Amino acid sequence: MTTAAVAVGVVACATAAVHLCAGLGKLVAPEHAREAVAGLLRLADPVARRVVRLLALAETFVAIALLVPVLRPTGALLAGVLGLAFAGAGLLGRARGLRAPCGCFGRPESRPLGAGSVLSGLALVAAAIIVLRYGPGGLPRPDLLPVGTAGLAVAIVVWTWRDMVRDLIRARPTPAAHD
């Protein structure tokens, strides 16, 4: 197993984990992304809801496709297309001065579309190119991709929702026992 093959595996896992968390986040809490999409594309609320639902399903499909060897090229290609769309959304959001949170992972506290979206989108494009170029036959242990993706997805979720996680693990005073 070469270092390059491991690196491609990590890139594939990370790309799948990001798309999985973003897609599921939008499916669970679509209202924040809906607001950003409506403002960005100037859509009526019902249409923006459908766009967010389709985007969430596309992101979830990309995550799954990146883990299935026969679907990996398609997943990587779609990941690149989504990355370009996110970068474009960041440029347009910044140009329009949108203030609504992007809602990428279902969080209302996320930043508005802008420079961060552009950089994230371009990183996803780069990852897609790496997977397309080296991933189809170059992964030494494709059976470990779901495990790596699950681990990275947990890390993304813990980081994204760190305030909630901190509240959950914070020591709480115990009630006094009554004798």
Buried (B, 14 or more C-beta within 10 A) or exposed (E): EEEEBBEBBBBBBBBBBBBBBBBBBBBEBBEBBBBBBBBBEEBEEEEBBEBBBEBBEBBBBBBBBBBEBEBBBBBBBBBBBBBBBBBBBBBBBBEEEBEBBBBBBBBEEBBBBBEBBBEBBBBBBBBBBBBBEBBBEBBEEBEEBBEBBBEBBEEBBEEBBEEEEEEEEEEEEEEEEEE
